[in-house]
Structures are given as structure tokens and as C-alpha cells.
């Protein structure tokens, strides 16, 4: 017991020291920290951009192939276990963890920015062609690829935690490889792997929280003239921490689930209002065309770079590479959380649910808000208003959009409530998962760890905002994602090997238990058929004649 406690405290202390050191350096030398952030962002994007693109595309291919392979029927839990959460609550918590503030922040602003400055400078901006292109790339950034990064970590963690009955830690997944190291190097390596995962998670979550804080501050500035200052960002984070603390006392099944359901209801309510009061037919057409363009050009967008010309590199660094790095940095948190709420589902159900439902809802959100905004720019009386607002201050773009609609104040307040609740659920979920990661994968980590990680995540969030603003947040995710991406490749390799061994063991058990298998059945169908025909006690006691008569019956 003492060794277990010592090990968990090592990971907790090591991770906390890294985050506290970054906060101290950023607070003491904000300008130098900001310059380093800008330089690092450009360098890492230039050198490793190709790696982020090929990796995320590879994750999509791997997950879809796995879902429809012979391993797709493996259940993330006991063979006959059932999902713990209803489909609606499951999707609600997926959205709260995976999208959160980022979707609200970029859902309207990104199509407008791509409309003004099309990706890779492929065409003139502010044209009908660039509007269509803007929706296509916005769908791409928030579609299947993003969720592939989240779900691959979740699948690996869920498999080891619920199928193999091990702790849901990166070091646990990597045990088949670390066990081959010399005895003295195993524990330090395991601790380092867990610390890498924790730091990447904290930086990824801090990026999402930072976007929400910037947007709430922008909304308050737009509506009530509240100054856009560090003090107000600190106040917003403070209120968020207070609400998150109250939610933490409720636990996962009450606090996070309840808030996630509120989030989804608010999100769908705002979407429904804009769809019904805006250019409804135009929005629906935009969504359909956007999905078609996205599917048609998916491979080209996934692997596109510009090695033969000196254009487009800044764009891909600021958008696609940043998004994929953000996804990878955030994947330990989202993956572990998604694993926690997906117990009892098969691999096929998990992959299809995670890769289809949240991306469709995200594309719907972008199509509604982005489509309505583009219609205003192309055909409305206030052409140029939204583009100017987004170009000048992206954080207040959503609230400028609401000024052009009925019930402006009501919509703006609801949107700020949505963002704020997303902030609270993100902080609550993240602190729960990071506490779990620093407590040997416990499903009920102690409250002091959850609260302390909530404070540290808020502190690094404020540091990144002060030192570099939006670019500082982008840099934090990009740098944290790089080492974890290498670890993720090893995790995928281990999962593949374990799935193969799992199926082999299942086949051997069936042969040893029943001495036969139904013709044409795979391992999972055979197990179900044989268990339905003979229960264990009757099979052992029955004589040959009894077996034959019962089979024929």
C-alpha cells in the first residue's frame, strides 16, 4: 500500500511541479515567455506539421478498420455488460468533453475568417466560392479527424481499464514494452509517461478554457462595456473555479452529467432559434453542400501541404496543424473521460458513435451559425459588419452576430451561459481525469487532488493568456502534443497486439469449454449461441445422449 501511495504521489508531485514552474516563469517574464511562444509555434509547425497531418489521418483509418474488423464485437467491459449511461447522456458528455468552448468560439468565426482569407490562398476572398470553401474546411476541422484523435486514446484506455481490469493510465497500457527495460528503469519510465500525459492534458484543457474566458470577456465588453483586461479575465476564471468546486462535490454521475445535459439543451436551443428565425433554406442547403464537399475532398484536405510553393504554410500552421496538435494534447483528458463513460459498449458501437454523432452535431452547429453569418455577408443589409467584427476581435464575433437578430440580449445572455457552463464542465471533467491520472487510475480520486488540479489548470490558463493571448494558448497545445504523439504510436501498437491475443484466448476457451463451434460463426457469435443452448452446469453433467437430444430440441 505504501508503495502504491508513493508511486501516485510521485506522479502528482512531478506533474504539479512542471505546471507550477511554467506559471512562475510566465508570470515573472511574460514578454520573454510570449516571444518564446511565438518562435516555438512557428518552428514546431514548420518542422513537424507533416507528422501531425499523417498521424490524425492514420488514426481515422485505423479506427474505422478496427470497428469493421473481427475485433469490432469486443466489449469494453465484461462480455455481457451493458452501457452505464443512456445514449442522450452519453452524447451530452461527449460534447461537453470534446467540443466545449472551442466549438462555440470558432463555430461562427472560423467560416467568416476562411471566407475572408481562403485556405492556402486558393481563391479570392469575400466571394460565393470562398464562402462554400469556408464551410468545407470548417467541417473538416471539426469533423471525423478531430474525434479520431480523441477516441483512439479513449478506446485504448477503456479496453485496458474495463476489459483487462487494469488502471486507466498511459503507463499501464505501455507495460508490455516498459517491462522489457532493466528493473531500475521501469518505474522512472512509467512515472515519466504519466507525467507527460498529465502535462499534455493540462495544456490542452488550459487552451480550451482560455478560449472561453476570452469569449466571455468579449461578450461582456460588447454588451455592457466591461473592459477587456487581465483583471476581468482573472475574475471570470475565479467565478468559474467557484462553480466548478461546487460541481466537484457532486461527482461524475450528478454534477458533470447534469451540467452536460444542460449544455446540450442550450446548444440545441440556440441552434433551433437561429435556424427557425434565420435563412432556414439557405442554412439547410449549406449544411448539405458542406457535408458533400467535405466527404468528396476528405483525403486531399487531410494530407495537403505546400512543399513546392512558398504559400499557405502560415495558414496551415495557424489552423490545421494547431487543431490537430490541440486534439492530441487534449486527447489524454477527453480519451480518459470518454473511456470512463463508455463502459459496456462494443468497439464497433464506440467507434461509430464517437466518429459519427459528435461530428454531425458539430457540423450542424457550424452550418447553422456559420451559414447564417455567411448569408448576412453575401445577401444581407449589414454586409461587412460581421467580417469587420471577426477581423478586429474574434472573441466578440458571436455577440455581434446576435445584434442582427431578434431578442439580441436574450440570445447573448444564453450564449454566455452556454460558454460558462462549458467552462465549468470542462474544468470539472479535466480535474477529475487529471486527478485520476495522478492517483493510479482510481475511479474515485480524492477531492483535494481534483480541487488542486482545477486551480493549477486555471493558473496555467491565465499565464498563457497574459503572456501570449490566443497565440500563447495555441503554442501551449502544440508543444505539449509533440512528445505525447510519440507515446500514442506505441499505445496503438500495444492495443493491436492485445486485441489479437484477446481473440486467440477467446477461441481457445470456447474450444476447451464446448469442444466445438457453430459452423460459420465468429468467436463472439459462437459464444452467444453455445451459452444459449447449454448452460455450464447442464453441459458438464449431461451424457452424450442428453447432449444430442437437447441440441436437436
N, C-alpha and C positions, 0 to 999 in steps of 0.2 A: 504493500500500500504506500509506503514511504517513497519507494522508487517511482511509482506512478505519479504521485504528487510532485516529486522533484522534477520529473520529466515535463509535466504540464506547466509547472511554474517557469521552467527554462524557456519554453516557447513563448509564454505570456510575457515574461520579463524582456527577452530578446526583441520581440516584436515591438513592445511598448517603447523600448529604448531607441529603436530606429526611428519610430514616428516622432517621439519627443525631440530627438536630435534634429530632425528636419524642421519641426516647428520652431525650435530655438534659433537655428541658422537662418530660417526665413524671416523670423521676427527681428533678428539682430541686423541682418544685411539684406533688406528687401530689394534694393536696387540690383545688387550683385546677384542675388538669387533669381531675380527676373531676367537678367541678362543671360545667366546660365541656362535658364529655362528656354529662352528663345533659341539659343545656339544649339542646345541639345535636341530640341524639337526638329530643327532643320536637318541636323546631322543624322539622327536616327531614322527619320523619314526617308532621307536620300539613300542611306546605306542598306536599310532593312525593309524598305517598303515592299519589295518583291516577296519577301518572306511572309509578311502579314497577308498579302493577297492570296498566295498559293496555299497558305495554311487554312484560311477560312473556307476557301473553295473546296479544299480537300476534306474538311470536316463535313460539309454538306454531302458530298459523295459517299463518305464513309457511313454516315448516319442513315441515309436513305437505303444504301445497300444492306446495312445491318438489319433494318426494320423488315425488309422483304426476304431476308435470308432464312436459313433454317434455325437461326437463333432468335428470331423475332417473337416467338411464343414464350421465351423465358420470362418469368415473372420477377419483378423487383420486390422480392419478398418470399414468403412460403409458397409452395406450389398452388395452394388453393386460397390464398389470401385475397381480400377484397380491398379496393381503394378506400382510404380513410375519409376523403372529402368528396362532396358532390362535385359534379362537373362544373357548375357555376362558380362555386367557391374555389375550386382548383384553378380555373381560368382567371378569376379575380386576383388570386395571389400570384399567379404567373405574371400578370400585367403589372401589379404593384412592384414586384421584384425586378422584372426585366426591363420595363419601359420607364415607369415612374415619371419623374420630372422631365427627362430628356425628350420624350415624345411631345409633351406639351410645349417645351421650349422650342423645338425645331419643327413641330408639325405644320405650322403656318409659315415660319420664317424661311425654312430651307427651300421650299418651292419658289418663293419670291426671290431669294438670293440666286438660285440657279436660273431663274427667268431673266434676271439682270445680267448675270455673268455665267453663260452656259458652261458645263463641264468641258474641260480640255480646249476651250475656245473653239468648239466645233462649228459655231454659227453665230451670227449677230444676236445680241441680247435684245430683250423687250419686243419680241415678235411672237406670233402664234406658234411658230415652230419651236422657239425656245421655251414656251410655256409647256408644250407637250413633253419636251425633253426634260424639263424640270420635274414634272410628275414622275416620269420614268426613273430618274436617278434617285428621287426621294423614296420611292417604293423600294428600290434596290437597297438603299442604306438601312431601311427599317424592316426589311423582309426576312426571307429564309436564312440568309447568310448570317445576320446578326444573331438569330436564335440558334443557329448551329453551334456558334461559339459557346453560348450559354448551356445548351442542352448536352453537349458532349461531356462536359465536366459533371453535370448533374447525373447523367447516365452512369458514369464510372463510379461516382460516389454512392449512388443508390444501389448499384449492383453489389459493391463490397459491403455496404452498411446493412442492407436488408436481406440480400441473398446469401452472402458469405458470413454474416453475423460478426462483422468487424467494425471498428470505429471508422467514421466517415472522414478520414484525414488523408491528405496527399501522401504522407509518409507511409500510411497503411497500404495504399494502392501500390506504392513503389517497393514494398518489402521483398517481392521476388527478385528484385535487382539489387537492393541495398544489402540483402542477406549474403550476397556473394563478396562483399567487401571484407577487409580484415576486421576482426572483432572490435578493435579500438576505434574504427572509423564509422561503424554503423550508426551509433546513436547520434554523434555530431551531424552526420549527413541527414538523418531523419529530422533532427531539430531544424537544420538549415532549410530543408524542403518546406516544412510547415511555416517557418518564418517568412520565406519567400512568398508563400501563398497568402499569408496574413497581410503582409505589406502591400502586395498587389491588390488585394481586396479593399484595403483601407483607401488606397489611392484612387481606385476606380469608383468607389462609393462617394468619396470626397468630391470627385468631379461631378457626379450627378447632383449631390446636394448643393454644390456651388452654383450649378446652372439654375436650380430652383430658387436659391437665395437671390441671385442676380435678377431673375424674372419677377419675383415678388417685389423687390425693391423698385424695379422698373414700373410695375403696375401701381404701386403706391405713389410713385413720383408722377405718373400720368394722371391718376385720379385725384390725389389730394395734395400734390406738390411736395411730398416728402423728399428731402434731399437724397441724392444718390451718393452716399458716403459710407466709409468703413464703419462708422458708429451704428448706422442703421442696419448694415449687414450683420453686425455683431448682435444687435437687438433681435433681429429675425431669427438668427441661429439660437439665441438664448431662449426665446419663446418655443422654438421647435424642440429644444432639449427638454424643456419642462413638460411639454406634451408627450414627448417620447418616453420620459421617465414614468409618467402615469400609465402609458400603454404597456411598458415593460412589466409592471406589476401584474398585468392581466394574463401574460403568457401568450403563446402562439395561437392556441385554439380560440381565444377570446379576442385579445387586443388586435393582433395583426389580421386575423380573418375578418373581424368586424369592420376594421378600417378599410381593408381591401375591397370588401363588398360595397362600402360607401363610395370608394374611388371609382369602381366600375360603373355604379349607378350615375354618379356625377358626370363621368366621361361620356357615357351613352346619352345622358340627358342633354348635355351641351351639343353633342353631335346631332341629335334629333332636332333640336331647335334650329341650328344653322341650316340643316338640310331642308326643313319644312318652310323656313322663312326666307331662305336664300334662293339662288337659281337652281332649283331641285333637279331639273332635267339635265342641265349643264354639269352639275356635280356627279350625277349618276353616270353620264356619258364619260366624264373624266376618269372616274374610277375604273370603268370597264376598259377604256383605251389604255390607261396606265398599266393595268394588270397584263393586258396583251403585249404591250411594248416591253414590259419587264420580263415576261416569260420568253419572248422572242429573242431578247438580247442578253439573257442572263449570263451565259458563259463569256461573251465578249466583255461585258461590264466587270465580271468577276476577275478577269485576268488582264485587264487593259493597263498598259503603262506606255510611256513615250520615250523609249531609249534612242530612237532615231531622229528626234527633233527636240529642240530646246523650249518646248511649250508644255503646259499642263502639269509640270511637276509640283508647282506650288499648290495647284488646286487639289491634286490627289493627296498631298501631304496634309492639307487642311481638312479634307473631307474623308475619303475612303480609308486612307491609312489611319487617320485619327480614330474613325469609327471602329475599325477592326481592332486597333490597339486598346481602345476603351472597352470593347467587348471582352477581349482576352483578360484584361486587368480586372474586370468586373466578374468574370466567369467563376472564380472560386466562390464568391458570395452567392451569385444567382444560382450557380450549379448546385451548391450545397443546399440552398434553400429549396430549389425545385426538387432535389432528391428527397428532402425531408417531407414534402407534401405529395410526393408521387408514389409512395409505398403502396404495393399491391397491384400496380398496373404492369402490363406486359411491356417488353421493349418496343413492340410494334405500336401499342396504344400510346406509349410515352412519346416516341419519336413523331408519330403522325399528329398527336395532339399539340406538341410543343412547336413543331415546324409548320403547322397549318393555321391553327386558331389564332394565336397571338399575332403572327404576321398579317393575317387577314384583317384583324381589328386595327392594327397599326396602319395598314394601307387605307382602311376605311376612314380613320381619323385624319390622315394626311389628305386623302381625296376630298373629304368634306371641307376642312378648313383651308387647305391649300387651293382646292378647286374654286371655292367661293372667293378667295382672295385674288386669284388669277382672273376670274370673271370680272371683278371690280376693276382690275387694272386694264383689261382688254376692252371691256364694254361699258364700264360704269362711268358715272359723272365725276367721280373723285380719282380719276386715273393719275397715277404718280404719287398719291398720298401714302399708300402702303409701301411702295418701293423706297420712298424717301425715309419713312419711319424705320424700315428694316435696315437700310444702309447706314443710317445715323446711329441707331441704338436698337440692336436686335432684341434686347430684353423687354422692350415696351411694345413690340410689333403686334402682339396678340391683342393688347388693350386698345391700340389704335384701330384695329380691325373691328372691335366691338363698338367703337364710337360710330361706326357706319351702319349699325343695326338697331332694331327696336330694343327697348329695355337695356340700354347700354350699361347702366350702373349695376343692374341685377346680374347681367352676364359677367361683368368684370369681377364682381364680388364672388360669384360662383367659381369662376376660373381661379381666383386666388385661393379660395377654399380648396379646390381640387389640387392645386400645386402644393399647398401647405400640407394637406393630408398625405400626398405623395411623399413629401419630405419626411413626415413623421413615420410613415410605414417603411420607407427606405432606411431611415436611421434605426428604427426598431428591428427590422429584419436583419440589417447588416450587423448590428451589435450582437444580436442573438447568434448569428452564424460565426462571427469572429470570436465571440466568447466560446462557442462550441469548438472552434478550431484550436483555441488555446487552452482547452480543458479536456484533452484526449478524446475529442469527438463526442462528448456527453450530450445526450438529447435534452438534458435539463441543466445547462451551465449555471453556475451561481450568479445571483443578481449583481454582486459587486463587479464581476467581470463584464457583464452586459452594460452596466452604467458607465464604467470606466472607459470601455471602448466607444460608447456613444460620445463621451466628452472628447476623446482623442481624435475621433473622426471629424468632429466639429472643429477642433483646433487646427488640424491639417487643412481642412476645407477653407477656413478663414485665412490661413497663411498663404495658400495658393492664390486666393482671390486678391489679397493685398499685394503680393509680390508680382503677380503677372496677369491678373484678371482672367479672361477667358482663355488666353494662350497659356497661362500658368496651369490652369486646370487640364488643358489638353496635354501639356508636357508631362504632368504627373502620371497620367494614364499611360502615355506612350512609353516612358522609361520603366514603369513597373511591369508592363506587359512583356517586355522582351525576355527576361530570364524565365518567366513562368511559361512562355510559349515553348521553350526547350523542354521544360518539365512535362508539359502537356503531351508532347510527342511520345515520351517514354510511357506516360499513363495509358495512352491509346494502345501502344504495343502490349503492355501488360494485360489490358482488358481483352484484347483479341486472343491472347494465349489462354486466359482463364475461361473465356466462353467456350473455346474448343475443348478444354479439359472438362468443363461442366457438362457438356453434351455427352462426352465419352463416358463419364461416370453414370449419367442417367441411363444410357443404353445398357451398360453393364449391370446396373441394378435391376432393370427390367428383365433382362435375360436370366439373372440369378434368381429372381423372385418368382417369375411366371414360366420360365423355361420355353417361352415362345413369345412371338409378337404378331398382332394382326397384320395380314398381308396388305401392303400399300400404305400403311400408316407411318407417320414420322414418330419420333420419340415421344412427343407431347400427346399426340392423338392416341398412341398405343397405351400410354399411362392412364389416360382417362377411360378408354374402352375397357381395359383389364380391371381397373378399380370398380367400374360399374358392374361388371359381370361377376367377379368374385371378391368378396371381402377377405381380408387377410386370414382370419380365424378359420373360415369355412374352407379356404383353399388348402390350408395346412392339414386339416382333419379329413377332408373328403378323399375317398378312394378313387381309383381310376374310373370306375363305372359312374360314380356320382358326378365326377367332373364332366364326363361326356354327356350325361343326361341333362345336367344343368346348363351346359354350353348350348345344346340343341334347343333347350327351352328358352 
